[in-house]
């Protein structure tokens, strides 16, 4: 079984790119399973505490997707329609930490991250979830641009 983790947000273009990448990856291979993860930063903490807060909660195997961005049930439905076993999870905490924690818990073989295009200055000044995950994980990562 080859497990793919797809962390998604509310951006349709990023989710479309991730969906296409997973479909291509799984074409003709029924042994691929997909974990869709929506990570939200809902914890109330100060800037000084940010390094101490990793994952607040991880809800696994969600069936009720109400309250999540519309991209979450859409990608799950489209992956299932493509014949892929798909589970949906939601986490609170720092998105980078939540993604890394989920990848470890689900023994992920590949992370498929969506990344928005940013200028070099924007990358230096503003942090990037994709960049942080790339730097911190020891797992293979596929980054798909929008």
ChimeraX commands (.cxc) that place a marker at each C-alpha (Angstrom):
marker #1 position 0.00,0.00,0.00 radius 0.5
marker #1 position 1.39,3.40,-1.01 radius 0.5
marker #1 position 0.06,6.23,1.18 radius 0.5
marker #1 position -0.16,9.82,-0.04 radius 0.5
marker #1 position -0.83,12.78,2.26 radius 0.5
marker #1 position -2.51,15.76,0.61 radius 0.5
marker #1 position -2.67,18.80,2.92 radius 0.5
marker #1 position -5.29,21.17,1.51 radius 0.5
marker #1 position -6.52,24.66,2.21 radius 0.5
marker #1 position -9.36,26.73,0.79 radius 0.5
marker #1 position -7.62,27.68,-2.46 radius 0.5
marker #1 position -9.33,26.04,-5.45 radius 0.5
marker #1 position -6.35,26.39,-7.79 radius 0.5
marker #1 position -3.95,24.70,-5.37 radius 0.5
marker #1 position -6.40,21.90,-4.69 radius 0.5
marker #1 position -6.98,21.40,-8.43 radius 0.5
marker #1 position -3.22,21.06,-8.96 radius 0.5
marker #1 position -2.92,18.59,-6.09 radius 0.5
marker #1 position -5.88,16.59,-7.36 radius 0.5
marker #1 position -4.38,16.31,-10.83 radius 0.5
marker #1 position -1.00,15.24,-9.42 radius 0.5
marker #1 position -2.53,12.50,-7.28 radius 0.5
marker #1 position -4.67,11.24,-10.16 radius 0.5
marker #1 position -1.58,10.99,-12.37 radius 0.5
marker #1 position 0.40,9.32,-9.61 radius 0.5
marker #1 position -2.30,6.74,-9.01 radius 0.5
marker #1 position -3.19,6.08,-12.66 radius 0.5
marker #1 position -3.45,2.35,-13.03 radius 0.5
marker #1 position -2.31,1.61,-9.47 radius 0.5
marker #1 position -5.13,0.63,-7.15 radius 0.5
marker #1 position -2.83,0.24,-4.16 radius 0.5
marker #1 position -2.60,4.01,-3.56 radius 0.5
marker #1 position -4.49,5.40,-0.57 radius 0.5
marker #1 position -4.91,9.10,0.10 radius 0.5
marker #1 position -5.13,11.00,3.36 radius 0.5
marker #1 position -6.56,14.49,2.86 radius 0.5
marker #1 position -5.61,16.85,5.68 radius 0.5
marker #1 position -7.05,20.27,6.44 radius 0.5
marker #1 position -4.94,22.06,9.05 radius 0.5
marker #1 position -6.19,25.23,10.67 radius 0.5
marker #1 position -4.46,27.50,13.11 radius 0.5
marker #1 position -7.17,27.95,15.74 radius 0.5
marker #1 position -5.11,27.81,18.86 radius 0.5
marker #1 position -4.81,30.93,20.95 radius 0.5
marker #1 position -1.16,31.48,21.74 radius 0.5
marker #1 position 1.30,34.33,21.83 radius 0.5
marker #1 position 4.20,34.80,19.41 radius 0.5
marker #1 position 6.63,33.72,22.14 radius 0.5
marker #1 position 4.83,30.38,22.54 radius 0.5
marker #1 position 4.61,29.54,18.85 radius 0.5
marker #1 position 7.49,27.05,18.96 radius 0.5
marker #1 position 5.90,25.22,21.88 radius 0.5
marker #1 position 2.61,24.67,20.06 radius 0.5
marker #1 position 2.69,21.99,17.42 radius 0.5
marker #1 position -0.56,20.11,16.99 radius 0.5
marker #1 position -3.53,20.87,19.20 radius 0.5
marker #1 position -5.85,18.18,17.88 radius 0.5
marker #1 position -5.94,15.74,15.02 radius 0.5
marker #1 position -9.36,14.43,14.06 radius 0.5
marker #1 position -8.96,11.28,11.98 radius 0.5
marker #1 position -11.32,9.64,9.51 radius 0.5
marker #1 position -13.90,12.40,9.36 radius 0.5
marker #1 position -17.23,11.59,7.75 radius 0.5
marker #1 position -19.00,14.87,8.57 radius 0.5
marker #1 position -17.14,17.52,6.59 radius 0.5
marker #1 position -19.43,20.38,7.52 radius 0.5
marker #1 position -17.55,23.47,8.64 radius 0.5
marker #1 position -14.52,22.70,6.47 radius 0.5
marker #1 position -13.73,24.70,3.33 radius 0.5
marker #1 position -15.58,23.45,0.25 radius 0.5
marker #1 position -12.29,22.29,-1.24 radius 0.5
marker #1 position -12.05,19.49,1.33 radius 0.5
marker #1 position -15.23,17.54,0.48 radius 0.5
marker #1 position -14.66,18.30,-3.22 radius 0.5
marker #1 position -11.17,16.78,-3.39 radius 0.5
marker #1 position -12.26,13.81,-1.26 radius 0.5
marker #1 position -15.25,13.13,-3.52 radius 0.5
marker #1 position -13.20,13.45,-6.71 radius 0.5
marker #1 position -10.47,11.14,-5.41 radius 0.5
marker #1 position -13.07,8.56,-4.38 radius 0.5
marker #1 position -14.74,8.84,-7.79 radius 0.5
marker #1 position -11.32,8.09,-9.30 radius 0.5
marker #1 position -11.35,4.84,-7.31 radius 0.5
marker #1 position -8.87,5.87,-4.62 radius 0.5
marker #1 position -9.37,4.94,-0.99 radius 0.5
marker #1 position -9.53,8.36,0.68 radius 0.5
marker #1 position -9.76,9.46,4.31 radius 0.5
marker #1 position -10.24,13.03,5.51 radius 0.5
marker #1 position -8.60,14.45,8.61 radius 0.5
marker #1 position -8.57,17.88,10.27 radius 0.5
marker #1 position -5.97,19.33,12.60 radius 0.5
marker #1 position -5.55,22.44,14.68 radius 0.5
marker #1 position -2.22,24.02,15.46 radius 0.5
marker #1 position 0.60,25.30,13.29 radius 0.5
marker #1 position -0.09,23.93,9.78 radius 0.5
marker #1 position 3.54,22.91,9.25 radius 0.5
marker #1 position 3.64,20.91,12.47 radius 0.5
marker #1 position 0.22,19.40,11.81 radius 0.5
marker #1 position 1.31,18.23,8.34 radius 0.5
marker #1 position 4.54,16.73,9.67 radius 0.5
marker #1 position 2.72,15.04,12.55 radius 0.5
marker #1 position 0.06,13.59,10.24 radius 0.5
marker #1 position 2.72,12.31,7.83 radius 0.5
marker #1 position 4.38,10.49,10.72 radius 0.5
marker #1 position 1.15,9.09,12.17 radius 0.5
marker #1 position -0.15,7.84,8.82 radius 0.5
marker #1 position 3.26,6.53,7.75 radius 0.5
marker #1 position 3.02,8.61,4.60 radius 0.5
marker #1 position 5.11,7.57,1.62 radius 0.5
marker #1 position 4.65,10.88,-0.26 radius 0.5
marker #1 position 3.37,14.36,0.57 radius 0.5
marker #1 position 1.69,16.28,-2.25 radius 0.5
marker #1 position 1.85,19.99,-1.43 radius 0.5
marker #1 position 0.24,22.80,-3.37 radius 0.5
marker #1 position 2.33,25.95,-3.55 radius 0.5
marker #1 position 1.47,29.40,-4.71 radius 0.5
marker #1 position 3.92,31.34,-6.79 radius 0.5
marker #1 position 5.73,34.03,-4.81 radius 0.5
marker #1 position 8.46,36.51,-5.52 radius 0.5
marker #1 position 11.93,35.92,-4.02 radius 0.5
marker #1 position 11.34,38.82,-1.62 radius 0.5
marker #1 position 7.99,37.36,-0.59 radius 0.5
marker #1 position 9.67,34.03,0.18 radius 0.5
marker #1 position 12.30,35.70,2.34 radius 0.5
marker #1 position 9.95,37.99,4.25 radius 0.5
marker #1 position 6.91,35.74,4.65 radius 0.5
marker #1 position 7.09,32.14,5.79 radius 0.5
marker #1 position 5.74,29.39,3.61 radius 0.5
marker #1 position 4.05,26.24,4.85 radius 0.5
marker #1 position 5.36,24.30,1.86 radius 0.5
marker #1 position 8.89,25.58,2.41 radius 0.5
marker #1 position 8.81,24.69,6.11 radius 0.5
marker #1 position 7.53,21.19,5.42 radius 0.5
marker #1 position 10.19,20.66,2.74 radius 0.5
marker #1 position 12.94,21.67,5.14 radius 0.5
marker #1 position 11.68,19.63,8.10 radius 0.5
marker #1 position 10.49,16.33,6.64 radius 0.5
marker #1 position 12.52,13.26,5.83 radius 0.5
marker #1 position 9.76,11.98,3.54 radius 0.5
marker #1 position 9.50,12.49,-0.22 radius 0.5
marker #1 position 7.55,15.61,-1.19 radius 0.5
marker #1 position 5.95,16.54,-4.48 radius 0.5
marker #1 position 5.28,20.27,-4.77 radius 0.5
marker #1 position 2.73,21.23,-7.40 radius 0.5
marker #1 position 2.51,24.89,-8.38 radius 0.5
marker #1 position -0.78,26.57,-9.16 radius 0.5
marker link #1:1,2 radius 0.2
marker link #1:2,3 radius 0.2
marker link #1:3,4 radius 0.2
marker link #1:4,5 radius 0.2
marker link #1:5,6 radius 0.2
marker link #1:6,7 radius 0.2
marker link #1:7,8 radius 0.2
marker link #1:8,9 radius 0.2
marker link #1:9,10 radius 0.2
marker link #1:10,11 radius 0.2
marker link #1:11,12 radius 0.2
marker link #1:12,13 radius 0.2
marker link #1:13,14 radius 0.2
marker link #1:14,15 radius 0.2
marker link #1:15,16 radius 0.2
marker link #1:16,17 radius 0.2
marker link #1:17,18 radius 0.2
marker link #1:18,19 radius 0.2
marker link #1:19,20 radius 0.2
marker link #1:20,21 radius 0.2
marker link #1:21,22 radius 0.2
marker link #1:22,23 radius 0.2
marker link #1:23,24 radius 0.2
marker link #1:24,25 radius 0.2
marker link #1:25,26 radius 0.2
marker link #1:26,27 radius 0.2
marker link #1:27,28 radius 0.2
marker link #1:28,29 radius 0.2
marker link #1:29,30 radius 0.2
marker link #1:30,31 radius 0.2
marker link #1:31,32 radius 0.2
marker link #1:32,33 radius 0.2
marker link #1:33,34 radius 0.2
marker link #1:34,35 radius 0.2
marker link #1:35,36 radius 0.2
marker link #1:36,37 radius 0.2
marker link #1:37,38 radius 0.2
marker link #1:38,39 radius 0.2
marker link #1:39,40 radius 0.2
marker link #1:40,41 radius 0.2
marker link #1:41,42 radius 0.2
marker link #1:42,43 radius 0.2
marker link #1:43,44 radius 0.2
marker link #1:44,45 radius 0.2
marker link #1:45,46 radius 0.2
marker link #1:46,47 radius 0.2
marker link #1:47,48 radius 0.2
marker link #1:48,49 radius 0.2
marker link #1:49,50 radius 0.2
marker link #1:50,51 radius 0.2
marker link #1:51,52 radius 0.2
marker link #1:52,53 radius 0.2
marker link #1:53,54 radius 0.2
marker link #1:54,55 radius 0.2
marker link #1:55,56 radius 0.2
marker link #1:56,57 radius 0.2
marker link #1:57,58 radius 0.2
marker link #1:58,59 radius 0.2
marker link #1:59,60 radius 0.2
marker link #1:60,61 radius 0.2
marker link #1:61,62 radius 0.2
marker link #1:62,63 radius 0.2
marker link #1:63,64 radius 0.2
marker link #1:64,65 radius 0.2
marker link #1:65,66 radius 0.2
marker link #1:66,67 radius 0.2
marker link #1:67,68 radius 0.2
marker link #1:68,69 radius 0.2
marker link #1:69,70 radius 0.2
marker link #1:70,71 radius 0.2
marker link #1:71,72 radius 0.2
marker link #1:72,73 radius 0.2
marker link #1:73,74 radius 0.2
marker link #1:74,75 radius 0.2
marker link #1:75,76 radius 0.2
marker link #1:76,77 radius 0.2
marker link #1:77,78 radius 0.2
marker link #1:78,79 radius 0.2
marker link #1:79,80 radius 0.2
marker link #1:80,81 radius 0.2
marker link #1:81,82 radius 0.2
marker link #1:82,83 radius 0.2
marker link #1:83,84 radius 0.2
marker link #1:84,85 radius 0.2
marker link #1:85,86 radius 0.2
marker link #1:86,87 radius 0.2
marker link #1:87,88 radius 0.2
marker link #1:88,89 radius 0.2
marker link #1:89,90 radius 0.2
marker link #1:90,91 radius 0.2
marker link #1:91,92 radius 0.2
marker link #1:92,93 radius 0.2
marker link #1:93,94 radius 0.2
marker link #1:94,95 radius 0.2
marker link #1:95,96 radius 0.2
marker link #1:96,97 radius 0.2
marker link #1:97,98 radius 0.2
marker link #1:98,99 radius 0.2
marker link #1:99,100 radius 0.2
marker link #1:100,101 radius 0.2
marker link #1:101,102 radius 0.2
marker link #1:102,103 radius 0.2
marker link #1:103,104 radius 0.2
marker link #1:104,105 radius 0.2
marker link #1:105,106 radius 0.2
marker link #1:106,107 radius 0.2
marker link #1:107,108 radius 0.2
marker link #1:108,109 radius 0.2
marker link #1:109,110 radius 0.2
marker link #1:110,111 radius 0.2
marker link #1:111,112 radius 0.2
marker link #1:112,113 radius 0.2
marker link #1:113,114 radius 0.2
marker link #1:114,115 radius 0.2
marker link #1:115,116 radius 0.2
marker link #1:116,117 radius 0.2
marker link #1:117,118 radius 0.2
marker link #1:118,119 radius 0.2
marker link #1:119,120 radius 0.2
marker link #1:120,121 radius 0.2
marker link #1:121,122 radius 0.2
marker link #1:122,123 radius 0.2
marker link #1:123,124 radius 0.2
marker link #1:124,125 radius 0.2
marker link #1:125,126 radius 0.2
marker link #1:126,127 radius 0.2
marker link #1:127,128 radius 0.2
marker link #1:128,129 radius 0.2
marker link #1:129,130 radius 0.2
marker link #1:130,131 radius 0.2
marker link #1:131,132 radius 0.2
marker link #1:132,133 radius 0.2
marker link #1:133,134 radius 0.2
marker link #1:134,135 radius 0.2
marker link #1:135,136 radius 0.2
marker link #1:136,137 radius 0.2
marker link #1:137,138 radius 0.2
marker link #1:138,139 radius 0.2
marker link #1:139,140 radius 0.2
marker link #1:140,141 radius 0.2
marker link #1:141,142 radius 0.2
marker link #1:142,143 radius 0.2
marker link #1:143,144 radius 0.2
marker link #1:144,145 radius 0.2
marker link #1:145,146 radius 0.2
view
